[in-house]
């Protein structure tokens, strides 16, 4: 049995801001895939959506996202067109099976949070002392992220990474969002759990950030858009396939390649 585990934002789907960052707001083939307050706020190309539907018919498709469950539910392409058996949200803290949280997984995560890292209150207090320019938010009481007002320098990022490491946390910068994640909360652990639970033999993967490296490093066929953290810190020791394109077209390129592999025909 095969599985395709993929990050969503800036890998398969793109917000208006992301499209603007890549100068792709004028791409003709864009369709909405997420709604917020009755307004479409995230997009992918029509060809990408068609390819993903076909891929999901041929293998187990598992979205792997840092979004909370409530944020994830706004992506209507899944509820309308691609029924999901599993979804990994909150960076791996939550696994849903046919729409319901797996209690056994949540128990494992909360036990590790208690024993392996400093609590979220202490981490937040330390970060506030650093006076990072932006708004700090909590996600489901599990991890923290800043919506930055300005870009941080490499030196500033190194300082916050050092502070997070002291507390058993790690850092990932994704667009304007600077994430602080407890070490036990890992996309890789969640993907491995599903792989073992379902007896998966082959895993295709896609992701753009360092948080995605947690599961991509164990994938048989890992794809990385040629933008974002992973592309910027590409290491030849990792057997990643980098796309030739960027932005929303990188998402289409990844899906077209996997589509060709599973159907033996081009998209």
GUSEDO-442613 format. One record per residue (C-alpha): chain; residue number from 0; x, y, z. Coordinates in pm, 1 decimal. Each point is the difference from the previous one (the first is absolute). Layout:
# residues N
   chaine   num         xx         yy         zz
        A   NUM          X          Y          Z
...
# end
This chain:
# residues 267
   chaine   num         xx         yy         zz
        A     0        0.0        0.0        0.0
        A     1      122.3      348.2      -89.5
        A     2      -44.2      333.3      176.5
        A     3       43.3      363.5     -102.8
        A     4       67.7      219.1      304.6
        A     5       13.0      369.4      -81.4
        A     6       26.7      338.0      163.0
        A     7     -261.9      246.3     -122.7
        A     8       83.8      371.1       28.6
        A     9      268.4      113.5     -244.5
        A    10       31.4     -358.2     -123.0
        A    11     -335.2      -98.7     -153.9
        A    12     -218.1      303.5       80.2
        A    13       84.3      370.6       -4.0
        A    14     -154.2      295.9      179.3
        A    15      -48.6      335.2     -168.8
        A    16      312.6      125.5      175.4
        A    17      202.2     -300.0     -118.4
        A    18     -119.9       51.3     -357.1
        A    19      101.7      364.9       24.6
        A    20      341.8      -97.2      138.2
        A    21       58.1     -217.4     -307.0
        A    22     -166.3      251.5     -237.2
        A    23     -259.0     -260.8      -98.7
        A    24     -328.4      175.9       75.0
        A    25      -68.0       11.4     -374.2
        A    26       31.2     -374.0      -66.0
        A    27     -307.3      -83.2     -210.9
        A    28      -61.8     -354.1      124.2
        A    29      -43.1       81.0      371.2
        A    30     -297.2     -134.5      195.0
        A    31      -96.5       64.9      361.7
        A    32       48.1     -282.4      250.1
        A    33      -48.8      178.5      335.1
        A    34     -267.2      238.2      125.1
        A    35        9.2      236.3      295.4
        A    36     -309.0      208.7       76.9
        A    37     -148.8     -107.9     -336.4
        A    38      304.7      129.6     -187.3
        A    39      249.8     -215.5     -188.6
        A    40      340.8       49.1      158.3
        A    41      219.4     -285.6     -129.5
        A    42       47.1     -143.9     -345.5
        A    43      157.5     -265.0     -218.5
        A    44       -6.1      -50.4     -375.3
        A    45     -286.1     -196.0     -152.2
        A    46      249.9     -252.6     -134.3
        A    47      140.3      -42.6      351.0
        A    48     -345.4      -64.4      144.9
        A    49      -80.2     -253.5     -271.3
        A    50      331.6     -177.4       54.2
        A    51      -50.7      -13.9      376.8
        A    52     -345.8     -152.9      -44.1
        A    53      148.5     -270.4     -223.3
        A    54      291.8      -65.2      235.5
        A    55     -241.0      -39.6      293.5
        A    56     -183.9     -266.2     -202.7
        A    57      321.7     -199.3      -44.0
        A    58      159.1       26.3      346.3
        A    59      -60.9      119.4      355.0
        A    60       27.3      379.5        0.3
        A    61       81.7      157.6      337.4
        A    62       16.9      379.9       40.7
        A    63      275.7       90.6      247.6
        A    64      -36.5      356.2      122.0
        A    65       94.7      241.4      275.9
        A    66     -356.2      135.3      -16.0
        A    67     -231.5      -68.0      290.7
        A    68     -302.0     -221.3      -64.6
        A    69     -228.7      305.4      -20.6
        A    70      229.1      168.1     -252.9
        A    71       31.0     -322.8     -196.0
        A    72     -378.8      -39.4      -31.1
        A    73      -16.7      321.2     -203.1
        A    74      165.2     -183.1     -291.6
        A    75     -315.9     -111.4     -176.0
        A    76      162.1     -201.7     -278.7
        A    77       27.6     -289.9      245.5
        A    78     -355.2        4.9      132.7
        A    79     -142.7       52.9     -350.5
        A    80      221.6     -204.7     -231.5
        A    81      267.0     -205.6      176.8
        A    82     -131.2     -208.1      293.0
        A    83      279.4      -49.6      252.0
        A    84       69.6     -303.5      213.9
        A    85      274.0      175.4      197.9
        A    86      113.6      357.3       55.7
        A    87      295.2      120.7      205.2
        A    88      -48.3      346.5      149.8
        A    89      174.1      224.7      254.4
        A    90      337.6     -113.4     -136.4
        A    91      -64.0     -360.0      103.0
        A    92     -157.7       58.1      341.6
        A    93     -336.2     -117.7     -133.2
        A    94      -91.0     -286.5     -230.8
        A    95     -358.0      -35.9     -117.2
        A    96     -136.6     -327.2     -134.7
        A    97     -319.2       35.5     -203.9
        A    98      -57.1      338.7      160.9
        A    99       54.9     -103.5      361.9
        A   100      310.0       63.0      211.6
        A   101      205.8     -307.2       86.0
        A   102       -4.2        1.9      379.8
        A   103      288.0     -247.0       22.7
        A   104      223.4      239.6     -193.7
        A   105      -98.3      302.4      208.5
        A   106       85.3     -192.1      316.5
        A   107      348.4      -80.2     -128.8
        A   108       64.1      361.9      -99.2
        A   109     -113.7      154.0      328.1
        A   110      209.6     -243.2      202.5
        A   111      309.8       92.2     -201.2
        A   112      -73.8      372.3       34.9
        A   113       -4.1      -38.9      377.2
        A   114      327.8     -189.9       12.5
        A   115      217.5      124.1     -288.0
        A   116      -21.9      380.5      -21.9
        A   117      -73.2      314.5      197.7
        A   118     -367.2      106.6       11.3
        A   119     -153.6      248.7     -237.7
        A   120      -46.3      268.6      268.7
        A   121      373.2       11.4       69.6
        A   122       85.9        8.7     -369.4
        A   123     -241.4      285.8      -63.3
        A   124      138.9      201.6      291.4
        A   125      354.9      -38.0     -133.9
        A   126     -104.9      104.9     -349.7
        A   127     -175.9      311.7      125.8
        A   128      327.6      103.1      163.6
        A   129      163.2       -7.9     -344.8
        A   130     -249.1      262.6     -125.8
        A   131      -42.3     -160.2     -340.8
        A   132     -179.7      251.5     -229.5
        A   133     -336.3     -161.3      -57.6
        A   134     -305.0     -157.5      159.7
        A   135       42.9     -324.3      193.6
        A   136     -276.0     -261.7      -16.6
        A   137      -68.4     -343.5      147.8
        A   138     -126.1     -293.2     -205.5
        A   139     -228.5     -233.0      196.6
        A   140      217.3       53.3      308.5
        A   141      268.4     -211.4     -168.5
        A   142      245.1      234.1     -172.6
        A   143       67.0      366.9      -69.9
        A   144       43.8      214.2     -306.8
        A   145       65.6      363.7      -78.5
        A   146     -160.8      191.2     -282.6
        A   147      299.0      220.9      -72.7
        A   148      -24.9      372.1      -67.7
        A   149      342.0        7.9     -169.1
        A   150      248.9     -252.8     -130.9
        A   151      255.5     -117.3      255.6
        A   152      371.6       -1.6      -75.5
        A   153      195.2     -325.4        1.7
        A   154      160.1      107.9      326.3
        A   155     -339.7       58.5      162.8
        A   156     -125.2     -338.8     -118.0
        A   157      309.2     -168.0      144.2
        A   158      -68.8      163.7      337.9
        A   159     -359.4     -125.3       15.6
        A   160      106.3     -346.0     -120.3
        A   161      257.5      -17.9      277.9
        A   162     -259.9       96.4      261.0
        A   163     -247.6     -257.3     -132.7
        A   164      262.5     -275.5        5.1
        A   165       67.0       66.9      369.2
        A   166     -364.8      -76.6       70.7
        A   167      -28.8     -314.5     -213.8
        A   168     -176.6      186.9     -279.1
        A   169       91.9       76.9     -360.7
        A   170      -67.2      282.1     -247.1
        A   171     -126.4       23.9     -357.3
        A   172      -52.7      313.8     -210.4
        A   173     -278.0      -28.9     -259.1
        A   174      -79.1      322.9     -179.2
        A   175     -110.6      251.8      265.5
        A   176      -52.4     -270.1      261.6
        A   177      274.7      -98.5      242.7
        A   178      -89.9     -330.4      165.9
        A   179      121.7     -128.3      336.8
        A   180      -62.4     -373.2       29.7
        A   181       60.9     -237.7      294.0
        A   182      229.2     -281.3     -112.1
        A   183     -254.8     -279.1       69.0
        A   184     -245.4      156.8     -247.3
        A   185      128.4     -128.4     -331.8
        A   186     -151.4      -63.3     -340.5
        A   187      243.7     -287.0      -42.7
        A   188     -120.8     -188.4      307.8
        A   189     -361.5       33.5     -114.5
        A   190       74.0     -119.6     -353.6
        A   191      191.4     -300.8      134.1
        A   192     -292.1      -85.4      228.1
        A   193     -241.8      -12.2     -295.7
        A   194      251.2     -188.3     -213.8
        A   195       28.7     -274.1      261.5
        A   196     -373.3       -2.5       77.3
        A   197      -91.8      -50.2     -366.9
        A   198      291.6     -218.4     -106.1
        A   199      121.6      251.5     -258.3
        A   200      287.5     -120.5     -218.6
        A   201       78.2      312.4     -206.9
        A   202      -29.8      366.0       98.8
        A   203       -3.1      301.9     -231.5
        A   204       44.6      331.4      178.8
        A   205        3.4      374.8      -65.1
        A   206       82.1      301.9      215.7
        A   207      182.4      331.7        2.9
        A   208      104.6       69.1      361.6
        A   209      240.6     -138.4      257.7
        A   210     -301.0     -134.9      189.9
        A   211      -69.9     -215.9     -307.6
        A   212      349.4     -146.6        8.8
        A   213     -118.4     -205.5      299.1
        A   214     -202.7     -222.0     -232.3
        A   215      161.4       59.9     -339.0
        A   216      329.8     -152.5      113.1
        A   217     -176.4     -336.1       35.9
        A   218     -198.1       16.1     -326.0
        A   219       90.2     -218.9     -295.5
        A   220      -78.9      280.5     -245.6
        A   221       29.6      344.3      165.8
        A   222      -76.0      315.0     -201.1
        A   223       94.1      354.5      103.3
        A   224     -109.7      326.4     -168.1
        A   225      298.5      209.6     -106.2
        A   226      -99.7      270.7      247.7
        A   227      -22.5       14.6      379.0
        A   228      218.0     -126.1      283.2
        A   229       84.9     -344.6     -134.4
        A   230      103.2      126.6     -341.9
        A   231      213.7      270.5      161.4
        A   232      170.9     -251.3      228.0
        A   233       13.9     -285.7     -250.1
        A   234      243.9     -272.2       97.1
        A   235      117.4     -250.6     -260.0
        A   236       -8.4     -269.6      267.6
        A   237     -379.1       15.7      -23.4
        A   238     -145.8     -174.7     -302.9
        A   239     -249.6      278.6      -69.2
        A   240     -128.3       81.0     -347.0
        A   241       -5.8      379.7      -39.3
        A   242     -251.5      148.3     -241.9
        A   243      103.8      204.3     -300.8
        A   244     -282.0      246.5       68.8
        A   245      -98.0      214.3      298.6
        A   246     -321.6       93.8      175.4
        A   247     -332.5     -145.7     -106.4
        A   248      161.6     -146.0     -312.9
        A   249      236.4     -201.3      221.0
        A   250     -305.5     -157.7      160.8
        A   251     -130.8      -92.0     -343.2
        A   252      339.4     -139.6     -101.9
        A   253       13.4     -225.9      307.3
        A   254     -352.2     -129.9      -50.3
        A   255       56.8      -53.5     -372.9
        A   256      309.1     -209.1       72.4
        A   257     -177.9     -218.3      256.3
        A   258     -304.2      -26.9     -229.2
        A   259      224.1     -123.6     -281.7
        A   260      159.6     -256.0      231.5
        A   261     -327.1     -151.4      123.4
        A   262     -198.7       13.3     -326.0
        A   263      280.2      -53.0     -255.6
        A   264     -125.1      297.4     -200.4
        A   265       76.0      372.5       -1.5
        A   266     -233.8      251.1      162.7
# end
